[in-house]
Amino acid sequence: MLAVDVQQRLGTFELDARFASAAPVTALFGRSGAGKTRLVNAIAGVARPDRGTIRFGDSTFFDSVQGIHMAPEDRRVGYVFQDGLLFPHLTVAANLDYGARNRARPAGPASPIARDHVIELLGLVLLLHRKPRDLSGGEKQRVALGRALLSQPRLLLLDEPLAGVDSGRKSEILAYIEKLRDEFGLPIVLVTHAIDEVVRLADTLVLIDEGRVQAAGAVEEIMGRLDLAPLTGRHEAGAVIDARVASHDTHYELTHLAFSGGSLAVPRVIAAVGDAVRVRIRARDVSLALDAPQGLSIQNVLPATVESIRDESGPIVDVRVLAGESPLIARITRQSLDRLRLAPGQRVHALVKAVSLDRRSVGYS
């Protein structure tokens, strides 16, 4: 369990954040300038809050009342910065060895993380004799991840590790982070402003805005709340559902996912039948119909019930519906709301285009 309750004033900016998470991956999400990095710096010990507490497991990292401020090296926290911060004059091997030299004291992980295993897992074998100037952005981040792991941390902090990586390399690094999560079982705190990273990696979402935690909880719960749509991103807002791979259609290259509300057809997912996946369905990709439509190209037609309506001024309205036990959010015009006379409790059909559920929308649980 990581439990944080801290306050810190820096000029006109005030950080006042509290949350607790025992999840394998906790995402600190918010816009640039929301206070995410300042919060993760406090957890790492490179910044000292004015007051409050930070506890991880049975260790107290910080307690202003008791006068405790544990040194960063004693916290046994691995920290990967946005730009990697590799030593430019050292080879990849030497950068990794630096992490090993700063390995944990007895408070480190129960099973030491082996250097050779890290090199193999992160695909660093062919890079060992290179220097950072000869590496791509994705390669630098993999080396930074390896160096952090070889310090034998109990907790891994990743501060926007994909911010400077192009879209092609981003998917690759996400896969490596998934390997770290699954292989070592290290708790991870991920700082990000990208919803697709949250959906793919995180279990708990901590939503931060203007220095304050606005909400914290399971990703599915937070993403499904209408009142938080302005903070999760108006354009990217939507719901997240848990599903399992039911079957593959090899002829049409589609995968069918089963969830509490029925079945979803999506472009082919590389996963075995029975595997658990998580699907993000954007509000802008969901339409509503009173009756089951016929003769449409849309493959996903899901019986649902209107649960609530976020009715703001302007032409756009968000409607939350339940398909089985899974929430979906539909973004429609105010005119459509009035024309269909939608109200809580009403039975409808939610329409989702299969092509809108691309590879960035489906992650592995």
Number of C-alpha atoms within 10 A of each C-alpha: 13 19 17 21 17 23 19 20 13 10 6 5 13 14 23 20 21 20 17 18 21 14 18 17 23 27 27 28 25 25 17 12 13 21 24 30 19 19 27 20 18 19 28 23 21 13 15 19 26 14 17 18 22 25 17 19 11 8 12 15 22 26 19 15 9 9 9 13 18 16 13 17 17 13 23 23 23 28 23 25 19 19 17 24 13 21 13 12 11 16 19 28 18 17 22 25 18 17 21 20 10 15 22 22 14 9 13 19 18 9 8 15 18 12 17 10 11 21 20 11 16 20 15 18 14 10 18 15 14 14 19 22 12 13 14 13 19 21 22 22 25 25 28 26 28 28 30 26 29 24 27 27 25 21 23 24 25 24 22 21 25 24 15 15 20 12 10 9 16 18 17 15 20 16 15 17 19 17 14 21 17 11 10 13 14 17 21 23 25 25 26 24 21 17 19 17 22 22 26 21 24 23 19 25 26 25 24 25 21 17 21 18 21 16 15 20 18 16 21 22 16 21 26 22 18 18 12 16 21 11 15 23 15 13 11 17 26 28 25 24 23 19 25 22 21 18 16 21 12 9 6 9 11 18 22 20 25 19 20 14 18 15 18 24 23 25 19 16 19 12 15 12 14 13 14 17 20 21 26 26 24 23 24 18 19 22 17 26 17 15 11 13 11 7 5 8 8 14 15 19 23 21 21 25 21 23 17 17 18 15 13 10 8 8 11 16 18 24 25 24 28 22 20 14 12 20 24 28 32 25 21 19 14 17 12 15 19 10 9 13 10 18 15 13 13 13 18 22 22 26 20 25 18 18 14 17 19 15 16 15 19 23 20 18 17
